[in-house]
Every structure is written in C-alpha cells, then in structure tokens.
Amino acid sequence: MNLLTAAALTAGLLTAPAPALPAPTGPHPVGATALHLVDRSRPDPWVPASGPRQLMVTVWYPALSSKGERFRYVTTAESANILARVPGAADLPPGVLATTSTHARSGAPMVRRPLPLVVLSPGFSFPRVTLTSLGEDLASRGYLVAAVEHTYESVGTTFPDGHTTTCVVCERPQTRELGAQVSAGRVKDLTFVIDQLKNRFRVDGVAVAGHSMGGNAAVHTMAARPSIRAAIDFDGTLLPDAPPLNGPVVLMGTVRTDTTWPPVQARPKTWREVTGTDHSSFTDYAILRGQVGLPSQPLDGTRAIEITRAYTAWFLDRHLRGHQTPEPEFPEVRRRA
C-alpha cells in the first residue's frame, strides 16, 4: 500500500462513525463496573514473580436507571495491543477500538433482588471486552454477568494503577500440553471469581459460558463445580476431553469437524452449527471488524450477534430460571447430534 492510499484510508477512518455495539434487547437499563480481584492463595501461573494471581473482571447488571457515563470499552493501550495482533490492521488508528460505543452505564444503581449469575471467559489471547455485546444483553434481561480477564493470556489487560499486561503465554509454543495447562488455570480463575461474586452479590444460581478456550474452560469448570447449573461453549475445542457432565451444555460453533465435541456426555447436550460464521463470529468482532474496515465473516455481523444472544438467553432462561420456552429458530443454525 502506498503512502497516499494509506493516508486516505486513515483519514476516512478518522471521520467515519465510531464503532458501536448493538443495543441490548431486554427491558432493563444496564449498569457496569470493573473489579480488581486478587487470589492470594496462589501465585500467578505465568509470571510468578508478579505475586499472587490478579484478575480484572467486568460486571454487568440490570440497573434501576440509565444514569451515568457510558462504560468504557477498552483503553487506548488495550486497543493498540489488540490491533497489533490482527492481520490487516496495521493501517488502522491504534486507538480506534477505544472509541467503541457501549450501552452500559458506569456505576448505575443495581436492582435490589437476587440475580442469576453468568460468568464469561474469553478466547485465548482475546480480552474479556470481546464478550461485551453478550454481557450487556444478558444484563438487560435480568442476569448478573461477569467477564473474566485471564491475565497474561490476553493481548492487553489494564489494571487500576494504569499498567497494561500483555499475552505472555502467546509467546510460548502452542501445544496441547500448554492448552491443558491454560484450561486448568482458567478453572481456578473462574471458581475463584464465582466465590468472590457470591460474597459480594445476592446470587440465585450460576452458569458459565465462554468463547474458544473460554468455552473449553466453561465446560471444565462445570465439571469441577457440580453446583453450576449450565455451561455454554462457543467454538471451543476441549482440552483435555471433558468428563461426563451432570448438567446441560450447549456447544455452538462454526461448521466444523471437531473430534472433541461428539464424545461429550451431558444432560442434555445441545450441539448447533451456524453457517456463514468464523471463529470470531461469537464475539464482538462479528460486528466490529466490518465497522473498522477489516474483513469479516460472510454472515452479517448484527445477525451473528443476534443468534449468539438468542441461543444464550434461551438456554439460560431454561436452566437458571426454569422457563420452558421453545428453542430459537434461525435458518443459519443447523442441529447436530
């Protein structure tokens, strides 16, 4: 790309509308807050010299009002770190994702009743913010939602003191053994966060969900903590293979051949494929890539997010709330055994 073309592209991006996530579909306004949690029972598994395991968690919740400033999507440093690892993003302004418009309001007052809790885990190298459109939508439907940043497994995590960590684990050889180690560490992260949130909020039932490695972690966390009522895995290969599960699981992903999904034993197991998607289509990237000028999946990004939200809400409403609503019907979604 020559300098004139690059300059024209950059100028167009700077004058284009800021990226924006789809509005939540539930009846409640949405509030949000960020928590800095420290697990003093164990050192950080990736950088032991940094001390005990520290995690950043975004919490979305149904609010009593929509007062307050919009909750920040990412910091400029996080945006730059994300784009630095995205093919074809070299010509984008490094802070463009920091301008993304969200719908949650920072510090808005929370409704005063027990809430079902959904804990979200992002994909390997993906920051927790990539699950914002799902988190906001669930909160608008009356759920307490927490997205966990797995420190040093994300391209960028900014802590309250302003320092931003990077993906240390991304620099290691990507083997199945490392994947199993990441999975085991995430189970510890997620169970710790669940316990912390139960101490802070009035929780009425727990489910776990995630994308890619986060989906794998959700399934294994459910196996490790029998009190968890349901799990969702969005396009995540299971490392190691999942043990038999006593609760319901959704496996939803691209049209794929995955040898780890057919053996999963759950009560029940729901396996669905979504045509026109790629691996990132179950995250905010489904819509943000097109908005900032990056190649996207064949399926319209708004439609991809609609499908992800609808299936998640249907499944959680059944297994956390006992609502016997019918499964959503989308022509892009195919049933698997």
VENRA-V631657 format. One record per pair of residues at least 4 apart in sequence whose ideal C-beta (glycine too) atoms are under 8 Angstrom apart, sorted by the first residue. I is the first residue (numbers start at 1). J is the second residue. D is the distance in Angstrom with one decimal. If there is no record, write none. Layout:
BEGIN
I:J:D ; I:J:D
END
This chain:
BEGIN
1:5:5.0 ; 1:6:5.2 ; 1:9:7.7 ; 1:91:6.7 ; 2:6:7.0 ; 3:7:6.1 ; 4:8:6.4 ; 5:9:6.4 ; 6:10:6.3 ; 6:91:5.3 ; 7:11:6.2 ; 8:12:6.4 ; 9:13:6.5 ; 9:91:5.4 ; 9:293:7.3 ; 10:14:6.3 ; 10:91:6.4 ; 10:92:7.9 ; 10:93:6.5 ; 11:15:6.5 ; 12:16:6.1 ; 13:92:6.4 ; 13:93:6.0 ; 13:96:6.5 ; 13:292:6.9 ; 13:293:6.3 ; 14:93:6.4 ; 17:291:7.9 ; 18:99:4.1 ; 18:100:6.6 ; 18:101:5.7 ; 19:96:7.0 ; 19:97:6.7 ; 19:99:6.5 ; 19:100:4.3 ; 19:101:7.0 ; 19:288:5.2 ; 19:291:4.4 ; 19:292:5.9 ; 20:100:6.7 ; 20:101:4.1 ; 20:291:7.2 ; 21:100:6.8 ; 21:101:6.8 ; 21:102:6.0 ; 21:103:6.8 ; 21:132:6.1 ; 21:133:4.7 ; 21:136:7.0 ; 21:284:6.2 ; 21:287:6.9 ; 21:288:7.8 ; 22:133:6.0 ; 22:287:6.8 ; 22:302:5.9 ; 22:305:5.6 ; 22:306:7.6 ; 23:103:5.8 ; 24:30:5.8 ; 24:103:5.6 ; 24:136:4.7 ; 24:137:4.6 ; 24:139:7.1 ; 24:140:3.5 ; 24:141:7.8 ; 25:137:5.8 ; 25:140:6.5 ; 25:141:7.4 ; 25:309:6.7 ; 26:62:7.7 ; 26:137:6.6 ; 26:138:7.8 ; 26:139:7.6 ; 26:140:3.2 ; 26:141:3.6 ; 26:142:6.7 ; 27:140:7.0 ; 27:141:7.7 ; 28:62:3.7 ; 28:63:6.5 ; 28:111:7.1 ; 28:139:7.0 ; 28:140:5.0 ; 28:141:7.2 ; 28:142:6.2 ; 29:62:7.4 ; 29:63:4.4 ; 29:64:7.4 ; 29:65:6.0 ; 29:66:4.0 ; 29:105:6.9 ; 29:108:6.4 ; 29:140:7.5 ; 30:60:5.7 ; 30:61:7.3 ; 30:62:7.0 ; 30:63:6.0 ; 30:66:7.9 ; 30:103:5.8 ; 30:104:4.3 ; 30:105:6.9 ; 30:108:7.5 ; 30:136:5.2 ; 30:139:4.6 ; 30:140:5.2 ; 31:60:7.2 ; 31:61:5.3 ; 31:62:7.7 ; 31:63:3.7 ; 31:68:7.3 ; 31:104:6.1 ; 31:105:5.5 ; 31:106:7.6 ; 31:107:6.7 ; 31:108:3.3 ; 31:109:7.0 ; 31:110:6.0 ; 31:139:7.6 ; 32:58:6.4 ; 32:59:6.6 ; 32:60:4.9 ; 32:61:7.4 ; 32:71:4.0 ; 32:102:7.8 ; 32:104:3.6 ; 32:105:7.0 ; 32:106:6.1 ; 32:108:7.8 ; 32:136:7.9 ; 32:139:7.8 ; 33:58:7.7 ; 33:59:5.3 ; 33:106:7.0 ; 33:107:6.3 ; 34:56:6.3 ; 34:57:7.1 ; 34:58:5.6 ; 34:59:7.5 ; 34:160:8.0 ; 35:56:7.3 ; 35:57:4.5 ; 35:58:7.9 ; 35:59:6.1 ; 35:146:8.0 ; 35:196:7.8 ; 36:54:6.9 ; 36:55:7.7 ; 36:56:6.0 ; 36:57:8.0 ; 36:159:6.4 ; 36:160:5.3 ; 37:54:7.3 ; 37:55:4.9 ; 37:56:7.8 ; 37:57:6.0 ; 37:192:7.3 ; 37:193:6.5 ; 37:196:5.4 ; 38:52:5.5 ; 38:53:7.2 ; 38:54:5.2 ; 38:55:7.7 ; 39:52:5.9 ; 39:53:4.3 ; 39:54:7.7 ; 39:55:7.2 ; 39:188:7.7 ; 39:189:7.8 ; 39:192:4.9 ; 40:52:4.6 ; 41:52:7.6 ; 41:192:8.0 ; 42:52:6.7 ; 42:53:5.5 ; 42:188:6.9 ; 43:48:4.5 ; 43:51:6.8 ; 43:52:6.1 ; 43:53:6.9 ; 44:48:5.9 ; 44:50:5.0 ; 44:51:6.8 ; 44:52:7.0 ; 44:53:5.0 ; 44:54:7.1 ; 44:151:6.8 ; 44:152:7.0 ; 45:53:7.2 ; 45:181:7.6 ; 45:185:4.9 ; 46:151:7.6 ; 46:152:4.1 ; 46:153:7.4 ; 46:168:5.1 ; 46:169:5.6 ; 47:152:5.8 ; 47:168:6.0 ; 50:54:7.5 ; 53:151:7.2 ; 53:188:7.8 ; 53:189:7.3 ; 53:192:7.7 ; 54:151:6.0 ; 54:159:7.1 ; 55:148:6.1 ; 55:149:6.2 ; 55:150:7.3 ; 55:151:6.1 ; 55:189:6.1 ; 55:192:7.6 ; 55:193:6.7 ; 56:128:7.2 ; 56:149:4.3 ; 56:151:7.4 ; 56:157:5.7 ; 56:158:7.6 ; 56:159:6.5 ; 57:128:7.5 ; 57:146:5.3 ; 57:147:6.8 ; 57:148:5.4 ; 57:149:6.9 ; 57:193:5.9 ; 58:71:8.0 ; 58:128:5.7 ; 58:129:7.2 ; 58:132:7.6 ; 58:135:6.9 ; 58:146:7.1 ; 58:147:4.7 ; 58:149:7.9 ; 59:144:7.1 ; 59:145:7.0 ; 59:146:5.0 ; 59:197:7.6 ; 60:104:5.6 ; 60:135:4.5 ; 60:136:5.7 ; 60:138:7.2 ; 60:139:3.8 ; 60:144:7.8 ; 60:145:4.5 ; 60:146:7.9 ; 60:147:7.9 ; 61:110:4.9 ; 61:111:7.4 ; 61:115:6.9 ; 61:139:5.3 ; 61:144:5.2 ; 61:145:7.2 ; 62:110:7.1 ; 62:111:4.8 ; 62:115:7.1 ; 62:139:5.7 ; 62:140:6.8 ; 62:141:7.8 ; 62:142:5.2 ; 62:143:7.5 ; 62:144:8.0 ; 63:105:6.6 ; 63:108:3.8 ; 63:109:6.1 ; 63:110:6.1 ; 63:111:6.9 ; 64:108:7.2 ; 64:109:4.4 ; 64:110:7.1 ; 64:111:5.9 ; 64:112:8.0 ; 65:105:8.0 ; 65:108:6.0 ; 65:109:6.3 ; 66:105:5.5 ; 66:108:6.5 ; 67:105:6.4 ; 67:108:5.8 ; 67:109:7.9 ; 68:105:3.7 ; 68:106:5.0 ; 68:107:5.2 ; 68:108:4.8 ; 69:105:6.8 ; 69:106:5.1 ; 70:101:6.7 ; 70:102:5.5 ; 70:103:7.4 ; 70:104:7.2 ; 70:105:6.6 ; 70:106:7.2 ; 71:102:5.3 ; 71:104:4.2 ; 71:105:6.6 ; 71:106:4.8 ; 72:98:7.6 ; 72:102:7.6 ; 72:106:7.6 ; 73:97:6.6 ; 73:98:6.6 ; 73:99:7.9 ; 73:100:4.0 ; 73:101:7.7 ; 73:102:5.4 ; 73:129:5.9 ; 73:132:6.7 ; 74:78:3.9 ; 74:79:5.0 ; 74:82:7.1 ; 74:97:5.4 ; 74:98:5.4 ; 74:100:7.2 ; 74:127:7.0 ; 74:129:5.3 ; 74:156:7.4 ; 74:158:8.0 ; 75:79:7.0 ; 75:98:6.3 ; 75:156:7.8 ; 75:158:4.6 ; 75:164:7.0 ; 76:80:6.4 ; 76:94:7.3 ; 76:95:4.2 ; 76:98:4.7 ; 77:81:6.4 ; 77:156:6.2 ; 77:158:6.1 ; 77:164:4.4 ; 78:82:6.3 ; 78:97:7.6 ; 78:98:7.4 ; 78:127:6.3 ; 78:129:7.3 ; 78:155:7.8 ; 78:156:3.8 ; 78:157:7.4 ; 78:158:5.6 ; 78:164:6.5 ; 79:83:6.4 ; 79:94:6.2 ; 79:95:5.0 ; 79:96:6.5 ; 79:97:3.8 ; 79:98:4.4 ; 79:156:7.9 ; 80:84:6.2 ; 80:94:3.8 ; 80:95:6.5 ; 80:156:7.7 ; 81:85:7.3 ; 81:155:4.6 ; 81:156:3.3 ; 81:164:7.0 ; 81:166:6.2 ; 82:86:6.6 ; 82:97:6.0 ; 82:127:6.7 ; 82:155:5.4 ; 82:156:6.2 ; 83:89:4.3 ; 83:92:5.6 ; 83:94:5.8 ; 83:96:7.3 ; 83:97:6.9 ; 84:89:7.6 ; 84:94:7.7 ; 84:155:7.5 ; 85:125:6.8 ; 85:155:5.4 ; 85:167:8.0 ; 85:170:7.9 ; 86:294:6.7 ; 88:294:5.8 ; 88:295:6.7 ; 89:292:8.0 ; 89:294:6.2 ; 92:96:5.4 ; 92:292:6.0 ; 92:293:7.0 ; 92:294:7.6 ; 95:99:7.1 ; 96:292:5.5 ; 97:288:7.1 ; 97:292:7.4 ; 100:288:6.8 ; 102:132:6.1 ; 102:136:6.8 ; 103:136:5.3 ; 104:108:7.7 ; 104:136:5.5 ; 104:139:7.2 ; 111:115:7.4 ; 111:142:7.9 ; 113:202:7.1 ; 114:202:4.1 ; 114:203:6.6 ; 114:204:3.9 ; 115:142:6.8 ; 115:143:6.3 ; 115:144:4.0 ; 115:201:6.9 ; 115:202:6.8 ; 115:203:6.7 ; 115:204:6.1 ; 116:142:7.7 ; 116:143:5.5 ; 116:144:6.9 ; 116:203:7.5 ; 116:204:5.3 ; 116:205:4.7 ; 116:206:7.5 ; 116:207:7.2 ; 116:316:7.1 ; 116:320:4.1 ; 116:321:6.5 ; 117:143:7.4 ; 117:144:4.8 ; 117:145:7.7 ; 117:146:7.0 ; 117:194:7.3 ; 117:197:6.1 ; 117:198:7.7 ; 117:201:7.4 ; 117:203:4.7 ; 117:204:7.8 ; 117:205:7.0 ; 117:206:4.8 ; 117:207:7.4 ; 118:138:5.7 ; 118:143:5.2 ; 118:144:7.2 ; 118:145:4.9 ; 118:146:7.5 ; 118:206:7.8 ; 118:207:5.0 ; 118:208:7.4 ; 118:209:6.2 ; 118:316:6.3 ; 118:320:7.8 ; 119:145:7.9 ; 119:146:5.1 ; 119:147:8.0 ; 119:148:6.5 ; 119:190:5.8 ; 119:193:6.1 ; 119:194:5.9 ; 119:197:7.6 ; 119:206:7.0 ; 119:207:7.5 ; 119:208:5.0 ; 119:209:7.5 ; 119:218:8.0 ; 119:221:8.0 ; 120:128:7.2 ; 120:131:4.8 ; 120:134:6.9 ; 120:135:6.2 ; 120:145:6.5 ; 120:146:6.8 ; 120:147:4.3 ; 120:148:6.9 ; 120:208:7.8 ; 120:209:5.6 ; 120:210:6.0 ; 120:214:7.0 ; 121:147:7.8 ; 121:148:5.6 ; 121:150:7.1 ; 121:186:6.0 ; 121:189:7.8 ; 121:190:6.2 ; 121:208:7.2 ; 121:209:7.6 ; 121:210:3.5 ; 121:211:7.6 ; 121:213:7.6 ; 121:214:3.2 ; 121:215:7.5 ; 121:217:4.8 ; 121:218:5.9 ; 122:126:4.1 ; 122:127:6.3 ; 122:128:5.1 ; 122:130:5.5 ; 122:131:5.7 ; 122:147:6.9 ; 122:148:7.8 ; 122:149:7.6 ; 122:150:7.5 ; 122:154:7.1 ; 122:210:6.7 ; 122:211:5.8 ; 122:212:7.7 ; 122:214:4.9 ; 122:283:7.4 ; 123:130:7.4 ; 123:210:7.6 ; 123:211:4.6 ; 123:212:3.2 ; 123:213:5.5 ; 123:214:5.6 ; 123:215:8.0 ; 123:236:7.5 ; 123:279:7.8 ; 123:283:7.2 ; 124:153:6.0 ; 124:169:7.7 ; 124:170:7.9 ; 124:182:6.6 ; 124:212:6.1 ; 124:213:3.9 ; 124:214:7.9 ; 125:153:6.9 ; 125:154:6.5 ; 125:155:5.4 ; 125:167:5.2 ; 125:170:5.5 ; 126:130:4.8 ; 126:154:6.8 ; 126:155:7.7 ; 126:211:6.7 ; 126:212:7.0 ; 126:214:7.6 ; 126:283:6.6 ; 127:149:6.3 ; 127:154:4.6 ; 127:155:6.4 ; 127:156:6.0 ; 127:157:6.8 ; 128:147:3.9 ; 128:148:6.1 ; 128:149:4.4 ; 128:154:7.2 ; 129:147:7.5 ; 129:284:7.3 ; 130:211:7.3 ; 130:283:4.1 ; 130:284:5.0 ; 130:285:6.2 ; 131:135:5.5 ; 131:147:4.9 ; 131:211:6.8 ; 131:283:6.3 ; 131:284:7.2 ; 132:136:6.0 ; 132:147:7.5 ; 132:284:5.6 ; 133:137:6.4 ; 133:284:5.1 ; 133:287:7.4 ; 133:305:5.3 ; 133:309:7.3 ; 134:138:6.4 ; 134:145:7.9 ; 134:209:7.9 ; 134:305:7.8 ; 134:308:6.2 ; 134:309:6.2 ; 134:312:6.3 ; 135:139:6.3 ; 135:145:4.4 ; 135:147:5.5 ; 136:140:6.4 ; 137:141:6.6 ; 137:309:4.6 ; 137:312:8.0 ; 137:313:7.2 ; 138:143:4.2 ; 138:145:4.8 ; 138:309:7.9 ; 138:312:6.8 ; 138:313:6.7 ; 138:316:7.2 ; 139:143:5.9 ; 139:144:7.3 ; 139:145:5.2 ; 141:313:5.7 ; 141:317:7.9 ; 143:316:6.9 ; 143:320:7.8 ; 144:197:7.5 ; 144:201:5.9 ; 144:203:6.8 ; 146:193:6.2 ; 146:197:5.8 ; 148:189:5.9 ; 148:190:6.3 ; 148:193:5.3 ; 149:154:5.5 ; 149:157:4.9 ; 150:154:6.2 ; 150:182:7.9 ; 150:185:7.4 ; 150:186:5.8 ; 150:189:5.7 ; 151:157:5.5 ; 151:165:5.7 ; 152:157:8.0 ; 152:165:5.9 ; 152:166:7.5 ; 152:167:6.6 ; 152:168:4.1 ; 152:169:5.8 ; 153:167:6.2 ; 153:169:5.1 ; 153:170:7.9 ; 153:182:6.4 ; 153:186:7.9 ; 153:213:7.8 ; 154:165:7.6 ; 154:167:6.0 ; 155:166:6.4 ; 155:167:5.0 ; 155:170:7.4 ; 156:164:5.5 ; 156:165:7.4 ; 156:166:6.4 ; 157:164:6.5 ; 157:165:4.8 ; 158:162:7.0 ; 158:163:7.3 ; 158:164:4.5 ; 159:163:5.6 ; 159:164:7.5 ; 159:165:7.4 ; 166:170:8.0 ; 167:171:7.5 ; 168:172:7.9 ; 169:178:7.3 ; 169:182:6.6 ; 172:178:5.9 ; 173:178:6.9 ; 174:178:6.3 ; 174:179:7.5 ; 175:179:7.0 ; 176:180:6.4 ; 176:239:6.1 ; 177:181:6.5 ; 178:182:6.3 ; 179:183:6.3 ; 179:213:7.3 ; 179:239:4.0 ; 180:184:6.4 ; 180:239:5.2 ; 180:240:5.3 ; 181:185:6.4 ; 182:186:6.3 ; 182:213:6.1 ; 182:239:8.0 ; 183:187:6.8 ; 183:213:7.0 ; 183:216:5.6 ; 183:217:5.7 ; 183:220:5.7 ; 183:239:5.4 ; 183:240:7.3 ; 184:188:7.0 ; 184:220:7.8 ; 185:189:6.4 ; 186:190:6.0 ; 186:213:7.1 ; 186:214:7.3 ; 186:217:3.7 ; 186:220:7.7 ; 186:221:7.5 ; 187:191:6.2 ; 187:217:6.2 ; 187:220:5.2 ; 187:221:5.0 ; 187:224:5.3 ; 188:192:6.2 ; 189:193:6.4 ; 189:217:7.9 ; 190:194:6.3 ; 190:208:6.2 ; 190:217:6.2 ; 190:218:7.6 ; 190:221:4.6 ; 191:195:6.5 ; 191:221:6.3 ; 191:224:6.6 ; 191:225:5.6 ; 192:196:6.3 ; 193:197:6.2 ; 194:198:6.4 ; 194:206:5.9 ; 194:225:7.2 ; 194:228:7.8 ; 195:199:6.8 ; 196:200:6.5 ; 197:201:5.6 ; 197:203:6.5 ; 198:203:5.0 ; 204:320:7.9 ; 205:229:5.4 ; 205:320:4.7 ; 206:227:6.8 ; 206:228:5.2 ; 206:229:6.4 ; 207:228:6.6 ; 207:229:5.7 ; 207:230:4.2 ; 207:231:6.7 ; 207:232:7.4 ; 207:316:5.6 ; 207:319:6.8 ; 207:320:5.7 ; 208:217:7.8 ; 208:218:4.1 ; 208:221:5.0 ; 208:222:5.9 ; 208:228:5.8 ; 208:230:7.8 ; 208:231:5.1 ; 208:232:7.6 ; 209:214:7.9 ; 209:215:7.2 ; 209:218:5.3 ; 209:231:6.7 ; 209:232:3.7 ; 209:233:7.7 ; 209:234:7.3 ; 209:312:6.6 ; 210:214:2.6 ; 210:215:4.4 ; 210:216:7.4 ; 210:217:5.6 ; 210:218:4.3 ; 210:232:7.4 ; 210:233:6.8 ; 210:234:6.8 ; 210:236:6.7 ; 211:215:5.7 ; 211:234:4.4 ; 211:235:6.5 ; 211:236:6.7 ; 211:282:5.3 ; 211:283:5.5 ; 212:216:7.3 ; 212:234:7.2 ; 212:235:5.8 ; 212:236:4.7 ; 212:237:8.0 ; 212:279:6.7 ; 213:217:6.3 ; 213:236:6.1 ; 213:239:8.0 ; 214:218:6.4 ; 214:234:7.9 ; 214:236:6.7 ; 215:219:6.9 ; 215:232:6.9 ; 215:233:3.2 ; 215:234:5.0 ; 215:235:6.6 ; 215:236:3.0 ; 215:251:8.0 ; 216:220:6.5 ; 216:233:6.5 ; 216:236:4.2 ; 216:237:6.5 ; 216:238:5.2 ; 216:239:5.9 ; 217:221:5.9 ; 217:236:7.9 ; 218:222:6.6 ; 218:231:4.6 ; 218:232:6.3 ; 218:233:5.9 ; 218:236:7.9 ; 219:223:6.7 ; 219:231:5.2 ; 219:233:5.4 ; 219:236:7.8 ; 219:238:6.2 ; 219:242:5.0 ; 219:245:7.2 ; 219:249:6.3 ; 219:264:7.5 ; 220:224:6.3 ; 220:238:7.8 ; 220:242:6.6 ; 221:225:6.0 ; 221:228:6.6 ; 221:231:7.3 ; 222:228:4.6 ; 222:230:7.5 ; 222:231:4.1 ; 222:245:6.0 ; 222:247:6.1 ; 222:249:7.3 ; 223:242:6.3 ; 223:243:5.1 ; 223:245:5.9 ; 226:246:6.2 ; 226:247:7.9 ; 228:247:6.8 ; 229:247:5.8 ; 229:248:7.8 ; 229:319:5.3 ; 229:320:5.9 ; 230:247:5.8 ; 230:248:5.1 ; 230:249:7.3 ; 230:250:7.9 ; 230:315:6.5 ; 230:316:6.5 ; 230:319:4.0 ; 230:320:6.6 ; 231:245:7.4 ; 231:247:7.1 ; 231:248:7.8 ; 231:249:5.0 ; 231:250:7.6 ; 232:249:7.3 ; 232:250:4.5 ; 232:252:7.1 ; 232:312:6.2 ; 232:315:6.4 ; 233:238:7.6 ; 233:249:7.0 ; 233:250:7.0 ; 233:251:5.2 ; 233:252:7.4 ; 233:253:7.8 ; 234:252:5.6 ; 234:253:6.4 ; 234:282:3.9 ; 234:283:8.0 ; 234:308:7.0 ; 235:252:7.3 ; 235:253:3.5 ; 235:254:5.9 ; 235:256:7.7 ; 235:279:5.5 ; 235:281:8.0 ; 235:282:5.7 ; 236:253:7.6 ; 237:258:5.9 ; 237:260:5.3 ; 238:242:5.0 ; 238:260:4.0 ; 238:261:7.2 ; 238:264:7.2 ; 239:260:7.5 ; 241:260:5.9 ; 241:263:6.3 ; 242:260:7.6 ; 242:263:7.9 ; 242:264:5.4 ; 242:265:8.0 ; 244:265:4.3 ; 244:266:7.9 ; 245:249:5.9 ; 245:264:7.3 ; 245:265:6.4 ; 245:266:4.3 ; 245:267:7.1 ; 246:267:6.3 ; 247:266:6.8 ; 247:267:6.4 ; 247:319:7.5 ; 248:266:6.1 ; 248:267:6.2 ; 248:268:5.5 ; 248:269:7.6 ; 248:270:7.3 ; 248:315:7.4 ; 248:318:7.8 ; 248:319:5.3 ; 249:264:6.5 ; 249:266:3.9 ; 249:268:8.0 ; 249:269:5.4 ; 249:270:7.1 ; 250:270:4.6 ; 250:271:7.9 ; 250:272:7.3 ; 250:311:6.7 ; 250:312:7.9 ; 250:315:5.1 ; 251:261:5.2 ; 251:264:6.7 ; 251:269:6.9 ; 251:270:7.0 ; 251:271:4.5 ; 251:272:7.3 ; 251:336:8.0 ; 252:270:7.9 ; 252:271:7.7 ; 252:272:4.8 ; 252:273:7.7 ; 252:274:6.7 ; 252:282:7.1 ; 252:308:7.6 ; 252:311:6.1 ; 253:258:7.3 ; 253:272:8.0 ; 253:273:6.4 ; 253:274:7.2 ; 253:277:7.7 ; 253:282:7.4 ; 254:273:6.7 ; 254:274:6.8 ; 254:277:4.9 ; 254:278:6.2 ; 254:279:6.5 ; 254:281:7.2 ; 255:273:4.9 ; 255:274:7.7 ; 255:275:5.9 ; 255:277:7.9 ; 255:334:7.5 ; 256:273:7.1 ; 258:262:7.8 ; 260:264:7.6 ; 261:271:6.2 ; 261:336:8.0 ; 262:337:7.2 ; 264:269:5.6 ; 265:269:7.2 ; 270:315:7.1 ; 271:335:7.4 ; 271:336:4.0 ; 271:337:6.6 ; 272:311:6.9 ; 272:333:5.3 ; 272:334:6.8 ; 272:335:6.3 ; 272:336:6.6 ; 273:333:7.2 ; 273:334:4.6 ; 273:336:5.9 ; 274:281:7.1 ; 274:299:7.2 ; 274:304:7.3 ; 274:307:5.9 ; 274:330:7.8 ; 274:332:5.4 ; 274:333:5.5 ; 274:334:7.7 ; 275:299:7.2 ; 275:332:5.0 ; 275:333:7.9 ; 275:334:6.7 ; 276:281:8.0 ; 276:297:6.1 ; 276:298:4.3 ; 276:299:3.2 ; 276:304:7.7 ; 276:332:6.0 ; 277:281:3.6 ; 277:282:7.2 ; 277:286:7.8 ; 277:297:5.2 ; 277:298:8.0 ; 277:299:5.5 ; 277:304:6.0 ; 277:332:8.0 ; 278:297:4.5 ; 280:285:4.1 ; 280:286:6.7 ; 280:289:7.4 ; 280:297:7.4 ; 281:285:7.5 ; 281:286:4.6 ; 281:297:4.7 ; 281:299:6.6 ; 281:301:7.9 ; 281:304:4.6 ; 281:308:7.9 ; 282:286:7.1 ; 282:304:7.4 ; 282:308:5.1 ; 284:288:5.3 ; 284:305:7.8 ; 285:289:5.3 ; 285:296:7.9 ; 286:296:7.2 ; 286:297:6.6 ; 286:299:7.9 ; 286:301:4.4 ; 286:304:4.0 ; 286:305:5.4 ; 286:308:7.6 ; 287:291:6.3 ; 287:296:8.0 ; 287:301:3.4 ; 287:302:6.0 ; 287:304:7.4 ; 287:305:5.9 ; 288:292:6.2 ; 288:301:7.7 ; 289:294:4.2 ; 289:295:6.7 ; 289:296:4.2 ; 289:301:7.2 ; 290:294:7.2 ; 290:296:4.4 ; 290:301:5.4 ; 291:301:7.9 ; 296:301:5.9 ; 297:301:7.4 ; 297:304:6.5 ; 299:303:5.7 ; 299:304:5.0 ; 299:332:6.3 ; 300:304:6.9 ; 301:305:6.5 ; 302:306:6.3 ; 303:307:6.5 ; 303:332:7.3 ; 304:308:6.5 ; 305:309:6.1 ; 306:310:6.1 ; 307:311:6.3 ; 307:328:7.6 ; 307:330:5.4 ; 307:332:6.6 ; 307:333:6.5 ; 308:312:6.2 ; 309:313:6.1 ; 310:314:6.2 ; 310:328:4.3 ; 310:330:7.5 ; 311:315:6.2 ; 311:327:7.9 ; 311:328:5.9 ; 311:333:7.7 ; 312:316:6.2 ; 313:317:5.8 ; 314:318:6.7 ; 314:325:6.1 ; 314:327:6.1 ; 314:328:5.5 ; 315:319:6.4 ; 316:320:5.0 ; 316:321:7.3 ; 317:321:5.0 ; 317:323:4.2 ; 317:325:6.0 ; 318:322:7.2 ; 318:323:6.0 ; 318:324:6.7 ; 318:325:6.8 ; 328:333:7.6 ; 329:333:7.8
END
